Amino acid sequence: MLNQTTEKPKNSNYLLKSLIGLVIAVLFWILPPFGQLTVAGMKLLGLFIMVIYFCVINELAWPSVLAVVGMSFLIMDIYPETALNPLYRAVELSWGYNIIIFVVASLFITFALSEVGFMNRLANWFLRRKIARKDPWAFTYMLLFIALFIGLWFDPTASLLFSLGFTKAIFEKLDMKKGENYPAMVVTGIAFSICIAFGMTPISHPLPILGLGVYQKITGTPINFVTYMALGIPVGIICFIGMLLIIRFIVKPDMTKLNNADLGSLVSDKAEPMSLREVLTVTVSLAVFACWLLDGFLKVFIPASPLTAFFSQITTLTPAIVGVVLLSAIRVNGQPLMPFEKGMRGGVAWSMIVLLAALFMLGNGLAEATTGFNATIIGVMGPFINGGTSKYLIMLVIMMVIVLLTNIFNNIPVVMMMLNVCIPLAPALNLNSLSVALLIIISGQMAFAVPSAFPAITIIYSDDWAKPKMIFRCGVAVMLWCLLIMAVIGYPMAKVMFG
């Protein structure tokens, strides 16, 4: 009897929340479009908002699948040149992106490292550091700084999955549970740290590299990586410090378990020797990581070499796939380093993969000219840009629009669009083209609030250790902080450095 009375309210609450999400989508399908949105653009926006709503209430899978089906009814209006069956095209637009396979492969590799004990070994190493034992906040800051540092040099998705892997091993050693505020805050902070790091350097980060290429194409003048990092690193560090302050003084997680934990008793002073299985698994994984890192550094130091061209051609996806193949094929005592079926079942969060695929489809669809969404945004910006407004306010509006849009779209088309619109306008607005370009590229990473903001944010929304409502609230706060820093420090700094 008790079970019946407790289950009924839960089911009613679930049904009500689900109904609200579906009503959101239906309203956008029946209401007339606003601004310069087309009818198809209005409907697509409704699907997008529906998926975001369901993410916030922690319902990921079936709304994402429903969005793909809904997209199939809009394909011919948004992509009129398509020759495929509309549903097939919708599936291609969602599951056909290389980032989907890359995330699956990265999850597989990270799971293999965890299964052989390497993540636990890293956790033990971290807990043996004196700074980790100093006090709970030093411990927390060190975790987040490690994520930031890794994110400076590696692909953001790989950096996130690797950072989460050894961090969760630490949670387990501290007897922390899913649903507690402290681990939820840490995994959220890790994702935010990696997003900030993505804007600090162009190394292994495709968006800054693409942005610098667009600037060179428009102006005929290249921007070297040192120039980019001269602005990106100090701005990013200040954004990171602000994020730490928000976590400490606004989120205020319960630190009781850390205060009471004897970190020294959790690990031995000497690491256990590695088994052959662990050595081989780590060797394969590090080779994959080295390829990811080498790609970024080659583009910095020898951009015109054949080796650089080779790594650009294979992208980060090929080493990840080869890593999965090797982990599945190499055997020790008759058993694969990581059986393929086990890695796919235990390592891959399929609800998150379905969500990521749907958000790529929806975000890229909204960026198409046939939806009218970009034209609507530019129309809103027009009065500020063309109305004799101060240069400072113009830059603030541009950065606000970018931060808003990168919470909705894939940030690559957003930054590409804004660069192509704003760089040619810069001289007429008496703005320095280089300053405008760098601020646009860096602003394109400062989106944290909703799952569509960034693959790292999509992943963290679906993580069992995270809390979607906490991510949203903290994401809005950190996003506003970063926007403030870009306006108050980033723009003046760029003006002093570049004019």
N, C-alpha and C positions, 0 to 999 in steps of 0.2 A: 504493500500500500504506500509506503514511504517513497519507494522508487517511482511509482506512478505520479505522485504529487510533485516530485522534483523534476521529472522528465518533461512534464507537460509545459511548465513555464519556459524551459529551455527551448523546446520545440517551437512554441509560440513566438518566442523572441527571435529565433532563427528565421522563421517564416516571415515575420514582420520586416526584419532587416533585408531579407531577400526581395520581398515585394517592393520595398523602397528603391532598391537598386534597379529593378526591372522597370519601375515607373519612371525613373530618371531617363532611361534609354527611350522609352515609349514617348515621353514628352518631346524629346528632341526630334523624334521621327514624325510628329504630327504638327508641331509649332512651325510658323514661318521662319525662315532664316533671317538673321540680323547682320548689319554691316555689309560686307561684300561676300559673305558666305554663300555658297551655292546650296541647293537642297541636299545634295549628296554630302557636302561638307558639314552641314548642320547635323545630319544623321550620324556621320562618322564621329563628330564631336560628342554626340550623345553616347555612343559606344565607348569612347575613350573615358568619359567621366564615369560611366557605369563601372568600368574595370577598376578605375582608381578608387571609387567608393568601396567596392568589394575588397580591395587590397587593405584598406584602412580597417575594415571589420574582420580581416584575416580569413577571407574566403577567396582562394586564388584560382583553383583549377577550372571548375565548370563555367564561371563567368568568362574566363579567357577563351575557352572553347566556343562558347556562345558568341563572343565577339568575332571570332573567325568566320562563323556561319553568317552572322549579320553582315560582315564585310563582303561576303560573296554577292549580296544583293546590290552592292554599291560599286562593284568592280568596273562595270561597263561605263559608268559615269565618271569615275575617278581616273581610270586607266583605259581610255577609249580605244587605244591601239592594241589591246590584248587580244590574242587569238585563242587563248585557252578557255576551257570551261571555267566559269566564274569561281566556282568553289575550289577547283584545282589551283587557280591563280591566287586565291586567298591563302590556301595552304602554302603555296610557294613563297608568298610574301611574308608569311609568319615563320615557317620552319626552314626556309631556304637560305637564311643568312648564315655566314660563316661563324658569327659570334655564338650561335646556338651550339654548333658542334664543338667550338673552342671551349665553351663553358663546361659541356659534358666531359670532354677530355681532361680538362683541368680538375674537375671534381673527382674523376677516376684516379688521377695521379695523386692528388692530395689524400684521398681515402687509402690508397696503397701505402703511402708514407705513414699514415696513422696506424694502419693494421700491423705493420712490422715494428711499431714502437718508436719510430723516429720522432714523431710529434711529441710523444711523452718524454723522449730524451731532450728535446729542445725546451720543454716545459721545466724539466729538472735543471737544465743549465740556467735558465732564467731565474728560477727560485734560489739558485746558489749565489746570485749576484748580491753584493752588499747593498746596492741601491734599492733592490727589490725588497730587502728586509728592513729598510730604514723606517718607513711608515706606509700606511695604506695608500695615501695619495701619490707618494713617490713611486710606489708599485704600479699604480694605475697610469700615471703619466708616462712611465717607461714603456708600458705595453703599447700605448697609443703612439709614442714616438717611434718605436720599432716599426709599426705599420706605416707611419709617414715616411720613414727612411726607405723601407722596401718599395713603397709606392713611387719614390722619386726615380727609380731605375727600371722597374718592371712594368709589364702590362697591368692595368688596374684590376682586372678580374682575377688574374693569377695571384697578384699581390694580396687581394682580399681573401681568397680561399686559403692561401698559405698562412696568412696571419691568423685567420679564424681557427685553422687546424691546431696550431700549438696553443692558442689562447683557450680553446675549449678543453684541452688536456689539463691546463692549469685550473680551470673551473672544477673539473672532476676531482683533482687532488685536494682542492679546498672544500669539497663536499657541497658545492653550490648546486642549485636545482634550476631547471628551466622554469621561467615565470618569475624569478626573483629580479628585483630592480637592478642590482649591481651588475650581474652578467649582461642583462639587456642593455644597460647603459654602455658597457665596454664594447660590445659587438657593434652597437650603433656608432660609437666614437671611432672605432677602427674603420668602418665604411666611410665616415666623413673625412677622416685623416687621409685616406687613400684618394678620395675625390680631390681634396685640396692639393695633394702631392702631384696629381695628374696635371694641374695647371702650372706647376712650378718649374718643370723642365720639359723639353721636347724629347728627351731620350726615351725610346721605346713607347712613346705616346703619339699615336697617329694624328689626333686632332691638332695639336700645336704644329706638327710638321706640315699638315695639309694647309693650315691657316697661314703659315709662313710662305708656303708655295703660292697661295692665292695673292698675297701681298706682292710677291715678286712678279707675278704675271700681270697684275694691274699697273704697278708702278715701274717695273723694270729694274728695281733695286732689291737685292737680297737682304735678308735679316739673318745674321749669324746666331748660333745658339747662345753664345756668351751674352749678346745683347738682350736676347729674350730672358735668360736666367737672371740678368742684372735687375730686372723688374719683377719677374715671376717669383724668385726665391724670397726676397724680403717681404713682398706682399703676402705670399703664402704662409710664411712663418708667423706674421701678425694675425692672419686669419686662424691659424692653428692655435695660437695662444688664446685667442678669444673663445674658440671652441672649448678649450680646457676650462676656462672660467665659467662658461655657461653650464658645463657638466657639473662643475663643483658647487656653484652657488645658486643655480636655478633647478637643476635636476635633483641634486642632493640625495644620491642613492644611499641605501642602508649599508654601512661599512662594518656591521657587527662581526660578520664571519672573518673578515680580514683583520679586524682589531684583536680578535680572540685567537687567531691562527698562529701557531708556532711554525713559521715557514721553514725554519732550519730542520725541524723534525720530519718534514715531508719528504726530504730527499737525502741521499747519502752524499758525503763529500767527494766521493769518487764515482765516476760514471761506469756503468757496466759495459763490458766489451760488446761490440756489435757482432751479430750473427752474420753468416754468409748471405742469408736471405735479405737482411737489412742492408748490408753493404751493397748488394746488387741493385736493390730497389732505390736506394739513395743515389747510386751512381747514375742510373737511368734518369731519375728525376732531375738531378743536378745538370745532366747533359741537356735536358730540355730547357731548364731555366737559363743555362749558359747561352743557348741559341737565342732565346728571347732577349737577353741582355746584349749579346753581341750585335744583334740587328740594330739596336739603338746606338751603340757606340760607333759602329762602322759608319753610320750616316753622319756622325759628328766629325770623325777624324779622317776618313778616306771615302767621301761620298761618291766619288767617280770610279771606284775600283770594281772589277768584275765580282769580287766576293760580296761587296755591298749590294750589287745588282741581284746576285743569286739569293741573298737573304730577303731582299725586298720581294722577289718573285715568289718564294715559298711562304712568306708571311709567318706569323706566329702559329698559325694553325697546323702546318705540316709537322714541326717538331712535336707538338702536342699529340697528334695522331700517331706518329712514330713511337712516341713514349708509351701510349696505350698498347700498341702492338707488341713492343718489346716486353712490357710488364706481363702481358698475357702469354707470350711465347716462351720466355726464358723460364727454365724449370730448375728447382732445387729439390732433391729427394723425390722426384717424380711429380711435384706440384708446381703450377705456375706461380711466379712471384705474386700475381694478383689474378685469380680466375676472372675471366671477362664477365660472366654472369653475376658473380658476387660483387664486382666493382660497380656494375650498372645498377644492381638492386640496392646495395648498401651505401654507395657513394654519391649517387645522383639524386638530387631532390627534384623529382619530376614535376611537381606542382609549380615549382619555381621556373623550370624550363618552359612549361606551357605558358606561364605568365610572361616571361621574357619574350617569347615568340610573338604573343599577341600584342605586346606593347611596341615592339619594333614595327609590326604591321600597321598599327594605328598611328604611331608617331610619324612614320615615313609617309603614310597616306595623307595625313593632315598637311604635310609640307608640300604636297603637289599643288600646282597652280589651279587645277580643276576644282579644288575645294574652296578656294577664296579665303582661306585662313590667313595666309601670309599677307594678302592684300588688305585684309581687315586690320591686321596689326600695324602695317605701314601707314594705313589711313589714320589710325589713332596717333601715331608718332608725328605725322605731317605737321600739325599746328605748332608743335614744340620746335621742330627742326627748321621750319620755314618762316616762323613768326618773329624773327629778330630776337629770339631768346638768347640769354647769355651762354657762352661756350661751356661754362661749368654745368649749367642745367641741361644743356644738350647732351653732354657726355653722361650725366646722371640718368637721363631718360633712356639713352641707348643701352646702358648697362642694366637698368631695371628691366627693359624689354627682353634683353638676352637672358637674364636670370629667370624671368618668368617663362620664357619659351623653352628653355632647356629643362624645365620641370615637366614639359609636355611632350616635346619632340626628342628624337635622337639629336644630341647636341651638334653632331657634325653638319647636318643640313642647316641648322639654325646659325651656326657660326659662319658657314660658307655664304648664306644669304646675307647676313648683316655685313660681312666684309665687302661683298660685291655692291651693296647699297651704300655703305657709309664711306668707304675709302675714296671713291670718286667725288663724293660730296664734301669731303674734309677741307680742301682748299677754299671752296666757296664759303664755308662756314668759319674760315680762319682758324681751322684746327690742324694740328700736325698729323699727317697721315700715318706715320710710324706709331705715334702715341695711340691713335685711334685703333689701329690694327692690334697692337699688343693688348690693350685693355679689353677689346672684344674677345680675343682668344682666351685670355685668362678668365674673363667673366663667364665664358661658356662652360667652365668647370664648376661654378659655384651654385650648383643646384642639388638640394638634398631632401626636399620635402616629400615628394611622392614617388612611387615606384618607377615611373617612366623617366625620372630625372637622369638616371645613369645606370648601367648594368649592375654596378656595385650596390646601388640603392635597391634595385629590383631584388637582388639576391638576399639582402639583409631583411627586406620586408617578409620574405618567405622563410627566414631562419627560425628554427624552434626556440632559440635562446633569446630572440628579439621580441619586442612589443611594438606592433604597428603604430599605435597611438603615440607612444613615446618617440618613435622615429619621426612622425609627422610634426609633433610639437617642437622637438629639438631641431628638426630640419628647418622649420620656418625661422626659428631663433638664429641658428647658425647662418642661414641664407641672408637674413637681414644684417647680421654682423658683417659678413663678407662684403655685402653691397656697400655698407657704410665705409669699410676699410678701402674698397676700391675707389669710392668717391672722395674720401677725406685724405687718404694717403697715396693710393695708387695713381690717381690722375695728377695731383701736384708733383709726385715723384717723376712721372713720365714727362711732365711739362718741363721740369728742371733738367732731366737727362737728355731729352730729345727735342725740346722746344715746343 
